[in-house]
Amino acid sequence: MTLNSSEKQILELISFGQGRSRKKIAETLNLTQGTITNVTKNFLEQGLIVEGERVSSGMGRKEVLLYAHPHKFTYMGIDIGGHSVRFSLGNNGLELLHAHECLMVDLTPEEERGEALLRKIDEFLALCGTDAAAIDAIGIGITGIVDAVQQTVLNMPNAEHWDNLNLVSLLNERYRCPVFLDESGRTMALAEQMSGEARDIGDFIVVQVGYGIAAGIMIDGRPLRGVNNAAGLLGHITADPNGPRCSCGNYGCLENILTFPMLRNEFILRGGSGTLADAYRLNDKVALDVCLEAGQALGIALSNVVNLFNPETIYIGGPMFDVMPLLLDETKRTITLRANRFSTLTLKLERTSFGSRQGLIGALALAKIRLIQGL
Ligand SMILES: [Zn+2]
């Protein structure tokens, strides 16, 4: 399938949006209604798009909304974090069909991470009862630094034996479909943009906190990459100049304060007993202090980000914010206190749309966006 530039623009607009009328598409792309009618007729015949509900657009007759055909393509999404690796299959509407998770320590032998990953993918496909031939594209999000041009992993600070691994060619050779790789903060931001609450927002940030911290910064609808594709390393911002050495080589990184294991370590170090979550529920002072300080650290880091990028919304994800809401309250309070008042005037702090599945939806979104852009 080869599309000309107008056809490409029309298909992208329909595929990445959440229902658009022909009239709206014509206005957005500055094309004639006749062109849109002809092109969408072809797309309908090819099964690329479907017609949805009719909506009223003020005066005149109702407009039919157009959507990407949910069953046209099937994607595999893989989200590789320092602690766990998640697998998913999704349709062209980015709905999860299957999801599965394994621990990073289960990808052995460590020296052969690539082969171990292939084995886990094969197991996942067998579990789903899906043949690899049914997959149209694979998206991989990884908590680390990737070479966007070479499509290789440059560095994964929280797990060994991933550096310089060419996952794209490895998976491409095995599964015979296009494979795309990006840093997981950016894929999570893509998920928010394509299927979440940030559909009509150009400037926003997604922050996911678990065993590590991933962040994606969107500016005017495009992910910030930086000259070496290393932009957005929120977890490795110095939060405590006297803090311990981080796995990245720096000292006192935010990841040394805020991640789940770091909160737990700090709680134990200060004499806390039992689990941090239980102690928090009992209003234990040590647990509350640990949360307050971690919330402040994230708030300070995000105040700097807010002052630099002036986002409309920050989406924060991670189970610890559900279990210990004080963390988020203190983060919000610190941002309001420290970031520039003109930036905070309209700033919204929300939870991410997909919770623990943000990375999986993001990896599927990466596969979809890149496959359709390449048609
Ligand atoms: Zn670091």
Boltz pocket constraint, residues with backbone or C-beta under 6 A from the ligand:
constraints:
  - pocket:
      binder: B
      contacts: [[A, 235], [A, 236], [A, 237], [A, 246], [A, 247], [A, 248], [A, 249], [A, 250], [A, 253], [A, 255]]
      max_distance: 6.0
